Each structure stands twice: as structure tokens, then as C-alpha cells.
Amino acid sequence: MEPLVLLNALATRLLFFLHSVIGVWRVTEVKKERKYWLLALLNLPLGLETVLTLKFKEGKGYKWFSPAIFIYLISIVPSLWLLELHPQNQACSYGEFLESFLERLSYNATWSLGHSGTVARVLVNTLSTVCDPVWTLGLHQTFLLLLIIGRWLLPIGGEITRDQLSQLLLMFVGTAADILEFTSETLEIENLRERHALVYAILAVWTWSMLQFPLDLAVQHVGCGLSVTTKRIFCLLLCRHSADLWNIGISLFIQDGPFLIVRLILMGHFKVINQMLVFFTAKNILIVMLQLYRLVVLSLDFRASLRYQSNSRKGGVGCCPCEPNSISLPPNDGNPDEKERATGPPEDSTAVAVERLRTKIFYS
């Protein structure tokens, strides 16, 4: 096992563990109950996954899916839910918060120097004074940043190239910005937290949108084998445009589609209308329309390529695993020998060979 691969694998999972523990600690501080420390047990599968990955995969990643990121989601999402549903998680003045934070930081530093206190104790005492919304928003932001940085640091497997990884990380940056904007813009609407069912719905959509981060399907081409029940046309389409189709599906069913539905419900049913909500709703509508347009373009291009191949291609092995490996050469009207090689031997090849031998002896 390479030392750099081992270091990246362990360091990334350690960052995931520490951030999850910080989230659990904040929940216990807010709820004032020590039983919430049991949420830290959700990190046990991460330790098991680390051992299995180092033993069987030598620290490298898996095909199409990242178990470490998925387990990290499981360990941190419950803490964020509890913080968002806490009744005291209301808006606070950032100007007053910053002024109070600096005053407490200066006071705790002075107390630490006079009483031989530690830097860690000063930091903990100061961070404990941060108001709940700032803590929750900070955990959301660091959570999304760690997802991107962690996916970057995790050793890549043999199924994904560095070029595909760079494309995936760029997609994650835009996705993380949209998700953070969705939660901050919807949950900060005035009097929205009084409607608990709506808050649950928003958090459920947010959790659903996070499931795209462990997936690498949007940048990888997925091959498909030919079977009895497989439709050849769909198989060919999936083989040629798998990454584009997964990207469209993730956008329509995991991110932009659900975000659009929630915002339309806010505007139509709950009569919540403001400038930013209208703008982001229009953006989601535009993205959904562009994704559907992209799907239509891919379908038309695929049908056109099939018609072109059926008219112009005279033979050869298919370029896709779904295409049959059959050769069909056209007959040649010139040389009879080439015609026989193109069309194949007749049914009684022995009789033809004997007849040719007789003709050759007769003319010689």
C-alpha cells in the first residue's frame, strides 16, 4: 500500500469523524441532555468501513459509490436535523453577535493568562457563547465544504480517472452552493418555523438532495451487458450517453425538481412571496426546462445516429457492449472468389471444392 494513499484515506475519514463529533457536541450543548452523545455511535460504521477498505481495496475507492461519504452523511445529518428543529434556533443580530464574541474572546484570553488556563479551554468557552443560528449555519457550511474536500482527498479507484474526478468536484461545488442557498433561503422565511410540517418537508428534501454526493455516476460511462430481457435500443442509449442521462436524472429527481416543488408550494399554497424566492424559483424552472431539452436533444441525436449507421455502415464489430459482434459484408459482383468470401461458403462446400478441382485439371 502506498504511504500517500494510506495518509489520504485515514486523514479524510478522521476529518469526517471530528466534524460529526462537533455536531453531536453542539446538540448536547443546545439540548442540555447528555443522552445525545449516543449519536456519536453513528461513527462506528465509518471505522468498520475504514478497516475493510484498507484491507480489501488497499485504501482506494469503489466503483460508482463512496461508502465513506455515505456513512459521513448518516453520522452528521441527524445532528443538523436536531439543531434546525430546536425551538430557540431563531435569527440573531450578526453585528451584536460579532461584538459580543470579540469581547468574550478578549475576556477569556485575559483570564487564561492570569489563571494558567489552556488555549483549548478558552476556545471552548468562547465558542459556547455563539448563538444557535450561527452555529447551525456554520455546521451546514463546513459540512458541504468537507464533502467536496473529502471527495478530493479520498484515493480514487481504478474506475474513475483524474479528469472525471475534476469534473465531479466542479459539479459538487455548484451543487453545494445551490443546496446551502435552498436551506438558508427557505428556513429563514418569517414565521415558517411555526409550521412544523413544512419544516420537516424542507429538511426531508434537503436530506434527499445530499444523497447525490456519494455517487460518481454523473461522470462515468456505465456499460451494459446483453441479456434476454434487455431492450437493445435502450441499452445502446445507456451505453453511449450514460453520464449525461445520470446527470439529467439527478437534476430532475434529486435536486432541482424537488427544490422547485417546495418553492412552488411555498408561493402557491402558503402565499410566501419575496424577491429572492421568485428568482430562485425561476432559476429552478429554467434548469428543469434545459435538462428536458438536453434529454430531447440526446434522444434525437441517438435516433439520427442509428439511422445513419443502418444506412452507411456495411459491417464491423459494434462499438458498444450491447451491439452484436456479427459481420455482414455486401456481395461483390466483380470477382467470383471475392463474392464467395463476402457471402460465405455455400451449404455444400465439399461439392464445390471437388467441382473446382475437376475444372482446373480439365483446363490444365
C-alpha positions as CSV (number, residue, x, y, z in Angstrom):
1,M,0.0,0.0,0.0
2,E,1.4,3.4,-1.0
3,P,2.0,5.8,2.0
4,L,0.3,8.7,0.3
5,V,-2.8,6.6,-0.3
6,L,-2.9,5.5,3.3
7,L,-2.4,9.0,4.6
8,N,-5.2,10.4,2.4
9,A,-7.6,7.6,3.3
10,L,-7.0,8.0,7.1
11,A,-6.9,11.8,7.1
12,T,-10.2,12.2,5.2
13,R,-12.1,9.8,7.5
14,L,-10.6,11.5,10.6
15,L,-11.9,14.8,9.3
16,F,-15.4,13.3,8.8
17,F,-15.3,11.8,12.4
18,L,-14.2,15.1,14.0
19,H,-16.8,17.1,12.3
20,S,-19.5,14.6,13.2
21,V,-18.4,14.7,16.9
22,I,-18.5,18.5,16.9
23,G,-22.1,18.4,15.6
24,V,-23.0,15.9,18.4
25,W,-21.3,18.1,21.0
26,R,-23.3,21.1,19.8
27,V,-26.6,19.2,20.1
28,T,-25.8,18.2,23.7
29,E,-25.0,21.9,24.5
30,V,-28.3,23.0,23.0
31,K,-30.5,20.3,24.4
32,K,-28.7,20.2,27.8
33,E,-29.0,16.4,27.8
34,R,-26.1,14.0,27.8
35,K,-28.1,11.2,26.1
36,Y,-27.5,12.9,22.8
37,W,-23.8,11.7,22.9
38,L,-25.2,8.4,21.8
39,L,-25.4,10.0,18.3
40,A,-21.6,9.6,18.2
41,L,-22.1,5.8,17.8
42,L,-23.2,6.5,14.3
43,N,-19.5,6.8,13.5
44,L,-18.8,3.2,14.3
45,P,-19.7,2.1,10.7
46,L,-17.1,4.6,9.5
47,G,-14.4,2.7,11.5
48,L,-15.6,-0.6,10.1
49,E,-15.6,0.8,6.5
50,T,-12.0,2.1,7.0
51,V,-10.7,-1.3,8.1
52,L,-12.4,-3.1,5.2
53,T,-11.3,-0.5,2.6
54,L,-7.6,-0.7,3.8
55,K,-7.7,-4.5,3.9
56,F,-9.5,-5.3,0.6
57,K,-9.1,-2.2,-1.5
58,E,-5.7,-1.0,-0.2
59,G,-7.3,2.3,0.7
60,K,-8.6,3.1,-2.8
61,G,-12.2,4.0,-3.7
62,Y,-15.0,1.9,-5.0
63,K,-16.8,1.9,-8.3
64,W,-19.6,4.4,-8.7
65,F,-20.1,4.8,-5.0
66,S,-18.2,6.2,-1.9
67,P,-19.2,4.4,1.3
68,A,-17.1,6.8,3.4
69,I,-19.1,9.8,2.3
70,F,-22.4,8.0,2.7
71,I,-21.6,7.0,6.3
72,Y,-20.5,10.6,7.0
73,L,-23.9,11.7,5.8
74,I,-25.6,9.3,8.2
75,S,-23.5,10.5,11.1
76,I,-23.9,14.3,10.7
77,V,-27.4,14.7,9.2
78,P,-29.3,13.7,12.4
79,S,-27.4,16.4,14.4
80,L,-28.3,19.0,11.8
81,W,-31.9,18.0,12.0
82,L,-32.0,18.4,15.8
83,L,-30.3,21.8,15.6
84,E,-32.7,23.0,12.9
85,L,-35.8,21.8,14.8
86,H,-34.6,23.3,18.1
87,P,-37.2,26.0,19.1
88,Q,-34.6,28.5,20.1
89,N,-32.9,28.4,16.7
90,Q,-34.1,31.9,15.7
91,A,-32.3,34.7,14.0
92,C,-29.8,36.8,15.9
93,S,-28.1,40.0,15.0
94,Y,-24.8,39.3,13.5
95,G,-23.4,42.7,14.4
96,E,-24.3,42.2,18.1
97,F,-23.0,38.6,17.9
98,L,-19.7,39.6,16.5
99,E,-19.2,42.4,19.1
100,S,-20.1,40.1,21.9
101,F,-18.0,37.3,20.5
102,L,-14.9,39.5,20.4
103,E,-15.5,40.8,23.9
104,R,-15.8,37.3,25.3
105,L,-12.8,36.2,23.4
106,S,-10.7,39.0,24.8
107,Y,-12.0,38.4,28.4
108,N,-11.4,34.6,28.2
109,A,-7.9,35.2,26.8
110,T,-7.1,37.6,29.7
111,W,-8.5,35.1,32.2
112,S,-6.5,32.3,30.7
113,L,-3.2,34.3,31.0
114,G,-3.9,35.2,34.6
115,H,-5.1,31.7,35.7
116,S,-2.8,29.5,33.7
117,G,-5.7,28.3,31.6
118,T,-5.3,26.4,28.3
119,V,-6.0,27.7,24.9
120,A,-8.4,24.8,24.3
121,R,-10.5,25.9,27.3
122,V,-10.6,29.5,26.1
123,L,-11.7,28.4,22.7
124,V,-14.4,26.1,24.0
125,N,-15.7,28.8,26.4
126,T,-15.8,31.3,23.6
127,L,-17.5,29.1,21.1
128,S,-20.2,28.1,23.6
129,T,-21.4,31.7,23.6
130,V,-22.1,31.7,19.8
131,C,-25.8,31.9,19.2
132,D,-27.6,28.9,17.7
133,P,-28.3,30.1,14.1
134,V,-24.6,31.0,13.6
135,W,-23.6,27.5,14.9
136,T,-26.2,25.8,12.7
137,L,-25.2,27.7,9.6
138,G,-21.5,27.2,10.3
139,L,-22.1,23.4,10.5
140,H,-24.0,23.5,7.3
141,Q,-21.2,25.3,5.5
142,T,-18.4,23.2,6.9
143,F,-20.4,20.1,6.1
144,L,-20.7,20.9,2.4
145,L,-17.0,22.0,2.2
146,L,-15.9,18.8,3.8
147,L,-17.9,16.8,1.3
148,I,-16.0,18.4,-1.5
149,I,-12.6,18.4,0.1
150,G,-13.1,14.9,1.4
151,R,-14.1,13.6,-2.1
152,W,-11.0,15.3,-3.4
153,L,-8.6,13.8,-0.8
154,L,-10.1,10.3,-0.9
155,P,-7.9,8.0,-3.1
156,I,-9.6,7.3,-6.4
157,G,-10.2,3.8,-7.6
158,G,-9.5,2.2,-10.9
159,E,-12.9,3.0,-12.3
160,I,-12.6,6.9,-12.3
161,T,-9.9,9.0,-13.9
162,R,-8.5,12.2,-12.6
163,D,-10.2,14.1,-15.4
164,Q,-13.5,12.7,-14.3
165,L,-12.7,13.5,-10.6
166,S,-12.1,17.1,-11.5
167,Q,-15.4,17.3,-13.4
168,L,-17.1,15.7,-10.4
169,L,-15.6,18.2,-7.9
170,L,-16.7,21.2,-10.1
171,M,-20.2,19.8,-10.2
172,F,-20.1,19.3,-6.4
173,V,-19.1,23.0,-5.9
174,G,-22.2,24.2,-7.8
175,T,-24.4,21.6,-6.2
176,A,-23.3,22.6,-2.6
177,A,-23.9,26.3,-3.3
178,D,-27.5,25.5,-4.5
179,I,-28.2,23.3,-1.5
180,L,-26.9,25.8,1.0
181,E,-28.9,28.5,-0.7
182,F,-32.1,26.4,-0.6
183,T,-31.9,25.7,3.2
184,S,-30.8,29.2,4.2
185,E,-33.3,30.9,2.0
186,T,-36.4,28.8,2.8
187,L,-35.8,28.2,6.6
188,E,-35.2,31.9,7.3
189,I,-38.6,32.9,6.0
190,E,-40.5,34.7,8.6
191,N,-42.9,32.6,10.7
192,L,-42.1,29.5,8.7
193,R,-40.7,27.6,11.6
194,E,-44.1,27.7,13.2
195,R,-45.4,25.3,10.5
196,H,-43.6,22.2,11.7
197,A,-44.8,20.0,8.8
198,L,-43.3,22.5,6.3
199,V,-40.0,22.5,8.2
200,Y,-40.0,18.7,8.1
201,A,-40.7,18.7,4.4
202,I,-37.8,21.2,3.7
203,L,-35.4,19.2,5.7
204,A,-36.5,15.9,4.1
205,V,-35.9,17.4,0.6
206,W,-32.5,18.7,1.8
207,T,-31.6,15.2,3.1
208,W,-32.7,13.7,-0.2
209,S,-30.6,16.1,-2.2
210,M,-27.5,15.1,-0.2
211,L,-27.6,11.5,-1.5
212,Q,-26.0,12.6,-4.8
213,F,-22.7,13.2,-3.1
214,P,-21.7,9.6,-2.6
215,L,-22.5,8.8,-6.3
216,D,-20.0,9.1,-9.2
217,L,-22.5,8.1,-11.9
218,A,-22.7,11.6,-13.4
219,V,-19.2,11.4,-14.8
220,Q,-18.7,7.7,-15.5
221,H,-19.9,5.8,-18.6
222,V,-21.8,2.7,-17.5
223,G,-21.6,-0.3,-19.8
224,C,-24.5,-2.8,-20.0
225,G,-24.4,-6.4,-21.0
226,L,-26.8,-8.0,-23.4
227,S,-29.4,-10.3,-21.9
228,V,-32.7,-11.8,-22.9
229,T,-34.8,-9.2,-21.3
230,T,-32.7,-6.2,-22.3
231,K,-34.1,-3.9,-24.9
232,R,-31.3,-3.3,-27.4
233,I,-32.3,0.4,-28.2
234,F,-32.3,1.4,-24.5
235,C,-29.1,-0.5,-23.9
236,L,-27.4,1.3,-26.7
237,L,-28.6,4.7,-25.4
238,L,-27.4,3.9,-21.9
239,C,-24.0,2.8,-23.2
240,R,-23.4,5.9,-25.3
241,H,-24.9,8.6,-23.0
242,S,-24.9,7.1,-19.5
243,A,-23.1,10.1,-17.8
244,D,-25.5,12.6,-19.4
245,L,-28.5,10.6,-18.5
246,W,-27.5,10.2,-14.9
247,N,-26.7,13.9,-14.7
248,I,-30.2,14.7,-16.0
249,G,-31.8,12.3,-13.7
250,I,-30.0,13.6,-10.6
251,S,-31.0,17.2,-11.5
252,L,-34.7,16.3,-12.2
253,F,-35.4,13.9,-9.3
254,I,-32.8,14.7,-6.6
255,Q,-32.1,18.4,-6.7
256,D,-33.7,21.0,-9.0
257,G,-37.0,19.1,-9.4
258,P,-37.7,18.7,-5.6
259,F,-36.4,22.2,-4.9
260,L,-38.9,23.6,-7.5
261,I,-41.8,21.7,-6.0
262,V,-41.0,23.0,-2.5
263,R,-40.7,26.6,-3.7
264,L,-43.9,26.4,-5.7
265,I,-45.8,25.1,-2.6
266,L,-44.4,28.0,-0.6
267,M,-45.6,30.5,-3.2
268,G,-48.9,28.9,-4.2
269,H,-50.2,27.3,-1.0
270,F,-48.6,29.3,1.8
271,K,-48.6,32.6,-0.1
272,V,-44.9,33.2,0.7
273,I,-43.6,35.6,-2.0
274,N,-40.4,37.6,-1.9
275,Q,-37.9,38.7,-4.5
276,M,-35.3,36.0,-3.8
277,L,-37.8,33.2,-3.7
278,V,-39.2,34.2,-7.1
279,F,-35.7,34.4,-8.6
280,F,-34.6,31.0,-7.4
281,T,-38.0,29.5,-8.4
282,A,-37.4,30.9,-11.9
283,K,-33.9,29.5,-11.9
284,N,-35.2,26.0,-11.0
285,I,-37.8,26.2,-13.7
286,L,-35.1,27.2,-16.3
287,I,-32.8,24.4,-15.2
288,V,-35.6,21.8,-15.4
289,M,-36.5,23.0,-18.9
290,L,-32.9,22.9,-20.0
291,Q,-32.4,19.4,-18.7
292,L,-35.6,18.2,-20.5
293,Y,-34.3,20.0,-23.7
294,R,-31.0,18.2,-23.2
295,L,-32.8,14.9,-22.9
296,V,-34.7,15.5,-26.2
297,V,-31.5,16.5,-28.0
298,L,-29.8,13.4,-26.9
299,S,-32.7,11.2,-28.0
300,L,-32.9,12.9,-31.4
301,D,-29.1,12.6,-31.9
302,F,-29.2,9.0,-30.9
303,R,-32.0,8.2,-33.4
304,A,-30.2,10.1,-36.1
305,S,-27.0,8.1,-35.4
306,L,-28.9,4.8,-35.6
307,R,-30.4,5.7,-38.9
308,Y,-27.0,6.8,-40.2
309,Q,-25.4,3.6,-39.1
310,S,-28.1,1.5,-40.6
311,N,-27.7,3.2,-44.0
312,S,-23.9,3.7,-44.2
313,R,-22.3,1.0,-42.1
314,K,-21.8,-2.1,-44.1
315,G,-20.3,-4.3,-41.4
316,G,-17.8,-4.5,-38.5
317,V,-17.9,-5.1,-34.8
318,G,-20.2,-2.9,-32.7
319,C,-18.5,-0.2,-30.6
320,C,-20.8,-0.8,-27.7
321,P,-21.0,-3.9,-25.5
322,C,-24.7,-4.1,-26.4
323,E,-24.1,-4.4,-30.1
324,P,-23.8,-7.9,-31.6
325,N,-20.4,-9.0,-32.8
326,S,-21.7,-10.1,-36.2
327,I,-20.1,-9.3,-39.6
328,S,-22.2,-8.8,-42.6
329,L,-20.2,-7.9,-45.8
330,P,-22.0,-7.0,-49.0
331,P,-21.7,-9.2,-52.1
332,N,-19.1,-8.2,-54.7
333,D,-20.3,-8.5,-58.3
334,G,-16.8,-8.4,-59.7
335,N,-14.5,-11.3,-58.8
336,P,-16.4,-14.6,-58.1
337,D,-13.8,-15.6,-55.5
338,E,-14.3,-12.3,-53.6
339,K,-18.1,-12.8,-53.8
340,E,-17.8,-16.2,-52.2
341,R,-15.6,-14.8,-49.5
342,A,-18.0,-12.0,-48.8
343,T,-21.2,-14.0,-48.8
344,G,-19.6,-17.1,-47.2
345,P,-19.3,-20.7,-48.5
346,P,-22.4,-22.4,-49.9
347,E,-24.2,-25.1,-48.0
348,D,-22.3,-28.0,-49.7
349,S,-18.7,-26.7,-49.6
350,T,-17.2,-30.1,-50.3
351,A,-19.0,-30.5,-53.6
352,V,-18.0,-27.0,-54.8
353,A,-14.3,-27.8,-53.9
354,V,-14.4,-31.0,-56.0
355,E,-16.0,-29.3,-58.9
356,R,-13.3,-26.6,-58.9
357,L,-10.6,-29.3,-58.8
358,R,-12.1,-31.0,-61.8
359,T,-12.3,-27.7,-63.8
360,K,-8.7,-26.9,-63.0
361,I,-7.5,-30.4,-64.2
362,F,-9.6,-30.2,-67.3
363,Y,-8.2,-26.8,-68.4
364,S,-4.6,-27.6,-67.5
